[in-house]
Amino acid sequence: MSDTMTSIALSKDGRYLLANVSLKQPRLELFDLATPKRAELVRRYKGGHEQQMFVLRCAFGGASESFVLCGSEDATVSIWNKDKGDIIAKIGSNCNGHS
């Protein structure tokens, strides 16, 4: 990986690693650690958070960890569907509760 990784989260079952990547083009990347030879990138989550200066934490959430979340420098939290990659909500002081 050639970009800056600012935070990581490991799923409860240890299978997935979620990484908050890049200050220039912020995104979350989901890696499957159960592949035979090396971690495989299985999904990218984009368009939900702004990051230029601060370390923002990413996390798994919801029942069966079916969501991924990340804070943003615009004082919001973005929530994506883990399996589909779609942003499903953006909550916080500057939002109406939906993307």
C-alpha positions as CSV (number, residue, x, y, z in Angstrom):
1,M,0.0,0.0,0.0
2,S,1.5,3.3,-1.0
3,D,-1.0,5.7,0.7
4,T,-1.0,6.8,4.3
5,M,-3.0,4.6,6.6
6,T,-4.3,6.6,9.5
7,S,-6.3,4.0,11.5
8,I,-7.4,0.3,11.3
9,A,-10.0,-1.9,12.9
10,L,-10.2,-5.6,13.1
11,S,-13.6,-7.5,12.9
12,K,-14.6,-9.5,16.0
13,D,-14.0,-12.8,14.2
14,G,-10.6,-11.6,13.0
15,R,-11.4,-12.2,9.3
16,Y,-11.6,-8.5,8.1
17,L,-9.3,-5.6,8.5
18,L,-10.8,-2.1,7.9
19,A,-8.3,0.6,7.1
20,N,-8.8,4.4,6.8
21,V,-6.5,5.3,4.0
22,S,-5.1,8.5,2.4
23,L,-5.3,12.2,3.4
24,K,-5.6,13.3,-0.2
25,Q,-8.4,11.0,-1.3
26,P,-10.0,9.7,1.9
27,R,-11.5,6.2,1.7
28,L,-11.9,3.1,3.8
29,E,-10.6,-0.2,2.5
30,L,-11.8,-3.6,3.6
31,F,-9.3,-6.5,3.5
32,D,-10.1,-10.2,3.8
33,L,-7.4,-11.8,6.0
34,A,-8.6,-15.4,5.4
35,T,-7.2,-15.6,1.9
36,P,-4.5,-18.2,1.6
37,K,-1.4,-16.2,0.7
38,R,-2.0,-12.5,1.7
39,A,-4.7,-10.1,2.7
40,E,-7.1,-9.4,-0.3
41,L,-8.7,-6.0,-0.8
42,V,-12.4,-6.8,-1.2
43,R,-14.1,-3.4,-1.0
44,R,-13.5,0.4,-1.0
45,Y,-15.8,2.8,0.7
46,K,-15.6,6.4,-0.7
47,G,-17.5,9.7,-0.6
48,G,-18.4,9.8,3.0
49,H,-15.7,11.5,5.0
50,E,-13.3,14.4,4.8
51,Q,-9.8,14.1,6.2
52,Q,-6.8,16.4,5.8
53,M,-5.3,17.1,9.2
54,F,-6.6,14.8,11.9
55,V,-6.5,11.0,12.6
56,L,-10.1,9.7,12.1
57,R,-11.1,6.3,13.5
58,C,-12.9,3.7,11.4
59,A,-14.9,0.9,13.0
60,F,-17.3,-2.0,12.4
61,G,-20.8,-1.6,13.8
62,G,-24.3,-2.9,13.9
63,A,-25.7,-6.4,14.2
64,S,-23.2,-8.9,12.9
65,E,-20.9,-6.0,12.1
66,S,-22.9,-5.3,8.9
67,F,-21.8,-1.6,8.8
68,V,-18.6,0.3,8.6
69,L,-18.3,3.8,10.0
70,C,-15.8,6.6,10.1
71,G,-15.8,10.1,11.6
72,S,-15.1,13.2,9.4
73,E,-13.5,16.6,9.8
74,D,-16.9,18.2,8.9
75,A,-18.2,16.9,12.4
76,T,-20.2,14.0,10.9
77,V,-20.1,10.2,10.9
78,S,-20.6,8.3,7.7
79,I,-22.1,4.8,7.7
80,W,-21.7,2.3,4.8
81,N,-23.3,-1.1,4.2
82,K,-20.3,-3.4,4.7
83,D,-21.2,-5.9,2.0
84,K,-22.6,-3.6,-0.7
85,G,-20.4,-0.6,-0.2
86,D,-23.2,1.9,-0.3
87,I,-23.3,4.9,2.0
88,I,-26.5,4.6,4.0
89,A,-26.3,7.5,6.4
90,K,-24.3,10.6,7.3
91,I,-25.1,11.8,10.8
92,G,-23.9,14.8,12.8
93,S,-24.2,18.4,13.5
94,N,-24.1,19.5,9.8
95,C,-26.5,16.9,8.4
96,N,-30.2,16.1,8.4
97,G,-29.4,12.4,9.3
98,H,-29.3,11.0,5.8
99,S,-26.8,11.1,2.9
